Amino acid sequence: MRAARALWTVAPGVAEIREEALPPLPGPEAALVRTLATGVSRGTERLVLQGRVPRSQWGAMRAPLMAGEFPFPVKYGYAAVGVMEAGPPALLGRRVFCLHPHQDRFLAPAAMCTPVPEALPTHRALLAANMETALNALWDARPLLGERALVVGGGAVGLLAAALLARLPGLELALCDTDPGRAPLAEAVGARFCTPEAAPGGRELVLHASGDPAGLRLALERAGFEGRVVEASWYGDREVALPLGEAFHAGRLRILSTQVGQVAPAMRGRRTHGERLALALALLEDAPALDALLGPPVRFADLPRALPALLEGGGAATPPCPVVTYTEG
């Protein structure tokens, strides 16, 4: 039996590392992975740490390989890169990405272990889960060449969505955030930065990813006639008040939810979840500017103490994707 260590959230704001024994590999369709690094998804993992996942969403919010039950104790997370130590011969010794919680060694279905492209650095590969979310959001948004677009929220998903939108010829793109310290990150991904008061109006497409109801209200204010607002934030157990009077109906505005649990309708039946994740990794490969989104590494052993501050961090000194590193022992 191999020993493993995993991060568990055990009470509001409290996490701890627990040891567990890994059983023998159950069959040829399973894999043993030694973790190199994991990424922290700040918005979702903040809600989990605070115990704010609504009871009605306990089933929908289960990560693919999490353990425990909401609200506590729960082993949560979904961005791990490691080396496959046992499993299908074609992947032995290769780096793989897996939607697994923070844990130094783990078993997973081999089908859930996606090879990391050789040229993609390990830490940048941690952005794959957020890139997959951004990719799905754009499949929902269906951006058009020449559109005027606005991304509200300079977190990981907002910046990655902006990076994808910036690749479209002729698209006019701005990224809005309350923190002027996000300006260098916006510019790194190819977007013009603005604060809320300077956010341009008349946008045909607005993607909201700030996690703040005020950001969604701003998105509605800045949408142009028959504009579509794609809502990528999730508020947990918070209620959100929206100005659906004023110009909402006269402007024929549309609000569209987007969520990564299902492949967006535009590609459903055409791409599997695995193909979507592989595409997300490929989109990260030739994108060194996205390294700016990665936070300074935190050792796994220090994660219980560091996690609350990592999840609440913001500003230029705290890039949106915290990185956790692992060593053997």
Secondary structure by P-SEA (a helix, b strand, c coil): cbbbbbbbbccccbbbbbbbbbcccccccbbbbbccccccccaaaaaaaaccccccccccccccccccccccccccccbbbbbbcccccccccbbbbcccccccccccccccccccccccccccccaaaaaaaaaaaaaaaccccccbbbbccccaaaaaaaaaaaacccbbbbbbbccccaaaaaaaabbbbbccccccccccbbbbccccaaaaaaaaaaccccbbbbbccccccbbbbccccccccccbbbbbbbbcccccccccccccaaaaaaaaaaaacccccccccccccccccccccaaaaaaaccccccccbbbbbbbcc
